[in-house]
Amino acid sequence: MQQTQFSKLCANNLDQGLADSQLIATFESARLAGDSVKIIKAVLTKIGITHFSIKQIFKQGDIELPVMTFPNALNSKLAKLALGDHDIAVDYAFAGNSRPLLLSDITCYLDKAMFATRSQQKNRQLKELYGRFGFDDVLFLPIIMKGQSAILLFSMGSEDIPATEFQQTMLENNELLIRLARVVAQVGLAERPVETSNNSNDKKKELEMSAFELLSIMATRNISLKGAAALMGISSGIANKYIAVAKSILNTSSQSNVIYLATKQGRIKSDPVRRAQ
């Protein structure tokens, strides 16, 4: 109860124009208490935002996704199609833009080919996928983090709200959103977000499935870890994490042995993929 009241207090302080230095100090206390995500939710709920994600994107291409509240099925499809890594919002952020980018604006950038011509098809898929899950528009809010080493990319959306209404909400609350993103970028998020046991178990199962999917791709296509990671649309850092999970499950420290054991135990298929004639 005390944490809930603390979240509301911090959210009100942010909304009422408290000085950034005071906000940062308040948010830092919340982070240490594991309450920072609750503050973000409280702030965004007040303006009608029901879902959000926060990506920390490093210049070498590695992406960390500490928080996401969009539907799991949507997140899975974004990851499977590699849309989260290559959508135009990321290129837009690294091009030095700090103005919020709406999903409906992407068509303009696709037509003008200002950023990533190589990923036009992915951006069209991105728009279609969000719409399929009831998000007519999504706000991408890029913030360059301290030290210029990474981009903090907020994605925010609300289900079943017309795009025009969503854009008006974003326009009216633009200053609030920028302040929130700036504070989060400087302070960071809780190091140990609280999870329910069910969510924790689901994530563990999903992680194990991804690990063996990676091994299966390596075995059937006879390609390297890096090549398999590229096919899955994940970074080399995430791929190494998957390999570590598989090694732990199979009780081995050898990468070649982990594929052998996974095949022997029937966890993956090892028949080579036939190439089209």
C-alpha positions as CSV (number, residue, x, y, z in Angstrom):
1,M,0.0,0.0,0.0
2,Q,2.8,2.4,0.9
3,Q,4.5,1.7,-2.5
4,T,1.3,2.4,-4.3
5,Q,0.9,5.7,-2.6
6,F,4.5,6.5,-3.3
7,S,4.0,5.8,-7.0
8,K,1.0,8.1,-7.1
9,L,2.9,10.9,-5.3
10,C,5.8,10.7,-7.8
11,A,3.4,10.7,-10.7
12,N,1.6,13.8,-9.4
13,N,5.0,15.5,-8.9
14,L,5.9,14.8,-12.4
15,D,2.6,16.1,-13.7
16,Q,2.8,19.3,-11.6
17,G,6.1,20.5,-13.0
18,L,8.4,19.7,-10.2
19,A,12.0,20.7,-11.0
20,D,14.0,18.0,-12.9
21,S,16.6,17.8,-10.1
22,Q,13.8,17.0,-7.5
23,L,12.2,14.6,-9.9
24,I,15.4,12.7,-10.5
25,A,16.0,12.4,-6.7
26,T,12.4,11.2,-6.2
27,F,12.7,8.7,-9.1
28,E,16.0,7.4,-7.9
29,S,14.4,6.6,-4.5
30,A,11.6,4.8,-6.4
31,R,14.1,2.8,-8.5
32,L,16.0,1.6,-5.4
33,A,12.6,0.5,-3.9
34,G,11.8,-1.4,-7.1
35,D,8.9,1.0,-7.7
36,S,10.0,2.9,-10.9
37,V,7.8,0.9,-13.3
38,K,4.8,1.6,-11.2
39,I,5.5,5.3,-11.5
40,I,5.7,5.1,-15.2
41,K,2.4,3.2,-15.4
42,A,0.7,5.7,-13.1
43,V,1.9,8.7,-15.2
44,L,0.9,7.1,-18.5
45,T,-2.5,5.8,-17.2
46,K,-3.5,9.3,-16.3
47,I,-3.3,10.4,-19.9
48,G,-4.9,7.2,-21.3
49,I,-1.8,5.2,-22.3
50,T,-2.5,1.5,-21.5
51,H,0.7,-0.1,-22.9
52,F,4.3,0.8,-23.2
53,S,7.8,-0.6,-23.7
54,I,11.2,0.8,-23.0
55,K,14.2,-0.3,-25.1
56,Q,17.8,0.6,-24.4
57,I,19.6,0.4,-27.7
58,F,23.3,0.5,-27.8
59,K,25.3,1.8,-30.8
60,Q,26.8,-1.6,-31.5
61,G,23.3,-2.9,-32.1
62,D,22.6,-4.7,-28.9
63,I,19.1,-4.1,-27.5
64,E,17.9,-4.5,-23.9
65,L,14.2,-4.6,-23.3
66,P,13.7,-4.3,-19.5
67,V,10.1,-3.4,-19.6
68,M,7.2,-4.2,-21.9
69,T,3.4,-4.2,-21.3
70,F,2.2,-4.8,-24.9
71,P,0.5,-8.2,-25.4
72,N,2.9,-11.1,-25.3
73,A,1.7,-12.3,-28.8
74,L,2.6,-9.0,-30.3
75,N,6.0,-8.9,-28.7
76,S,6.7,-12.4,-29.9
77,K,5.8,-11.5,-33.5
78,L,7.9,-8.3,-33.3
79,A,10.9,-10.4,-32.2
80,K,10.3,-13.2,-34.7
81,L,10.1,-10.8,-37.6
82,A,13.0,-8.7,-36.3
83,L,10.9,-5.6,-36.4
84,G,12.0,-4.4,-33.0
85,D,15.6,-4.3,-34.1
86,H,15.2,-2.7,-37.5
87,D,12.1,-0.6,-37.5
88,I,12.4,3.0,-38.7
89,A,12.0,4.4,-35.1
90,V,15.5,3.1,-34.2
91,D,17.1,4.7,-37.3
92,Y,15.1,7.8,-36.6
93,A,16.5,8.0,-33.1
94,F,20.1,7.4,-34.1
95,A,19.8,10.1,-36.8
96,G,19.6,12.5,-33.9
97,N,15.9,13.2,-33.7
98,S,14.3,13.7,-30.3
99,R,10.8,14.7,-31.5
100,P,8.2,12.0,-30.9
101,L,7.6,9.8,-33.9
102,L,4.1,8.4,-34.5
103,L,3.5,5.1,-36.2
104,S,1.2,6.9,-38.7
105,D,4.2,9.2,-39.6
106,I,6.2,6.2,-40.8
107,T,4.5,6.3,-44.3
108,C,6.0,9.7,-44.9
109,Y,9.5,8.4,-44.1
110,L,9.0,5.3,-46.2
111,D,7.9,7.3,-49.2
112,K,10.8,9.7,-48.9
113,A,13.3,6.9,-48.0
114,M,15.0,9.3,-45.6
115,F,16.5,6.6,-43.3
116,A,16.4,2.9,-43.8
117,T,15.4,2.0,-47.4
118,R,16.6,-1.6,-46.7
119,S,13.8,-2.0,-44.2
120,Q,10.8,-0.5,-46.0
121,Q,9.0,-3.9,-46.0
122,K,9.7,-4.3,-42.3
123,N,8.2,-0.9,-41.5
124,R,5.1,-1.8,-43.4
125,Q,4.9,-5.0,-41.5
126,L,5.4,-3.1,-38.2
127,K,2.4,-0.8,-38.9
128,E,0.2,-3.7,-40.0
129,L,1.1,-5.8,-36.9
130,Y,0.3,-3.0,-34.3
131,G,-3.0,-2.4,-36.1
132,R,-3.9,-6.1,-36.0
133,F,-3.6,-6.0,-32.2
134,G,-5.8,-3.0,-31.8
135,F,-3.2,-0.2,-31.7
136,D,-4.2,2.3,-34.3
137,D,-1.1,4.4,-33.5
138,V,2.0,4.1,-31.4
139,L,4.3,6.8,-30.2
140,F,8.0,6.3,-30.4
141,L,9.9,8.7,-28.1
142,P,13.7,8.6,-28.6
143,I,15.9,10.0,-25.9
144,I,19.7,10.0,-26.2
145,M,21.1,8.7,-22.9
146,K,23.9,10.3,-20.9
147,G,27.3,9.6,-22.4
148,Q,25.8,9.3,-25.9
149,S,26.3,5.5,-25.7
150,A,22.7,4.5,-26.1
151,I,19.2,5.5,-27.1
152,L,16.2,5.1,-24.7
153,L,13.3,4.3,-27.0
154,F,9.8,4.6,-25.4
155,S,6.9,3.0,-27.3
156,M,3.5,3.9,-26.1
157,G,0.0,3.0,-27.3
158,S,-3.6,2.5,-26.3
159,E,-5.9,-0.2,-27.7
160,D,-8.9,0.7,-29.8
161,I,-8.3,4.4,-29.8
162,P,-8.6,6.2,-33.2
163,A,-5.3,7.5,-34.5
164,T,-6.5,11.1,-34.5
165,E,-7.5,10.9,-30.9
166,F,-4.3,9.3,-29.9
167,Q,-2.2,11.9,-31.7
168,Q,-4.2,14.7,-30.0
169,T,-3.5,13.1,-26.6
170,M,0.2,12.9,-27.5
171,L,0.3,16.5,-28.6
172,E,-1.4,17.8,-25.4
173,N,0.9,15.8,-23.2
174,N,4.2,16.0,-25.2
175,E,6.1,18.0,-22.5
176,L,5.0,15.5,-19.8
177,L,6.2,12.6,-21.9
178,I,9.5,14.2,-22.7
179,R,10.1,14.9,-19.0
180,L,9.3,11.4,-18.0
181,A,11.6,9.9,-20.7
182,R,14.4,12.2,-19.7
183,V,14.2,11.3,-16.1
184,V,14.0,7.6,-16.8
185,A,17.0,7.9,-19.2
186,Q,19.1,9.5,-16.5
187,V,18.0,7.4,-13.5
188,G,17.3,4.0,-15.1
189,L,14.8,1.4,-14.1
190,A,14.6,-0.9,-11.1
191,E,17.3,-3.6,-11.3
192,R,15.0,-6.3,-10.1
193,P,11.5,-5.7,-11.4
194,V,8.9,-7.6,-9.4
195,E,7.3,-10.5,-11.2
196,T,4.6,-12.9,-10.3
197,S,5.6,-16.6,-10.2
198,N,3.4,-17.4,-13.2
199,N,5.1,-14.6,-15.3
200,S,8.5,-15.8,-14.2
201,N,7.7,-19.4,-15.2
202,D,6.3,-18.3,-18.5
203,K,9.4,-16.3,-19.3
204,K,11.7,-19.2,-18.3
205,K,9.8,-21.6,-20.6
206,E,9.9,-19.0,-23.4
207,L,13.7,-18.6,-22.9
208,E,14.3,-22.3,-23.0
209,M,12.2,-22.7,-26.2
210,S,14.2,-19.9,-27.8
211,A,17.5,-21.5,-26.8
212,F,16.6,-24.8,-28.5
213,E,15.2,-23.0,-31.5
214,L,18.6,-21.4,-31.9
215,L,20.3,-24.7,-31.6
216,S,18.0,-26.3,-34.1
217,I,18.7,-23.6,-36.7
218,M,22.5,-24.1,-36.2
219,A,22.2,-27.8,-36.6
220,T,19.8,-28.0,-39.6
221,R,21.5,-25.2,-41.5
222,N,25.0,-26.0,-40.4
223,I,25.7,-22.3,-39.7
224,S,27.5,-20.4,-37.0
225,L,25.9,-18.9,-33.8
226,K,26.1,-15.4,-35.5
227,G,24.4,-16.7,-38.6
228,A,21.6,-18.3,-36.6
229,A,21.2,-15.2,-34.5
230,A,20.7,-13.2,-37.7
231,L,18.0,-15.6,-39.0
232,M,16.2,-15.2,-35.6
233,G,16.5,-11.4,-35.7
234,I,18.4,-11.3,-32.4
235,S,21.7,-9.7,-31.3
236,S,24.8,-11.8,-30.7
237,G,24.5,-11.0,-27.0
238,I,21.0,-12.5,-26.8
239,A,22.2,-15.5,-28.8
240,N,25.0,-16.1,-26.3
241,K,22.5,-15.9,-23.5
242,Y,20.4,-18.6,-25.2
243,I,23.4,-20.8,-25.7
244,A,24.2,-20.4,-22.0
245,V,20.7,-21.5,-21.1
246,A,20.9,-24.6,-23.2
247,K,24.3,-25.5,-21.8
248,S,22.9,-25.2,-18.3
249,I,19.9,-27.4,-19.1
250,L,22.1,-30.1,-20.8
251,N,24.9,-29.8,-18.2
252,T,27.7,-29.2,-20.6
253,S,30.2,-26.4,-21.2
254,S,30.9,-27.2,-24.8
255,Q,29.0,-25.4,-27.7
256,S,29.5,-28.4,-30.1
257,N,28.5,-30.8,-27.4
258,V,25.3,-28.9,-26.5
259,I,24.0,-29.4,-30.1
260,Y,25.0,-33.1,-29.9
261,L,23.2,-33.6,-26.6
262,A,20.1,-31.7,-27.7
263,T,19.8,-33.8,-30.8
264,K,20.4,-37.1,-28.9
265,Q,17.7,-36.2,-26.4
266,G,15.2,-35.3,-29.1
267,R,15.0,-31.7,-28.1
268,I,16.0,-30.5,-31.6
269,K,16.0,-31.9,-35.2
270,S,19.3,-32.2,-36.9
271,D,18.2,-33.1,-40.5
272,P,19.7,-30.6,-42.9
273,V,17.3,-28.1,-44.5
274,R,16.8,-28.9,-48.2
275,R,17.6,-26.1,-50.5
276,A,15.1,-25.1,-53.2
277,Q,16.1,-26.4,-56.7
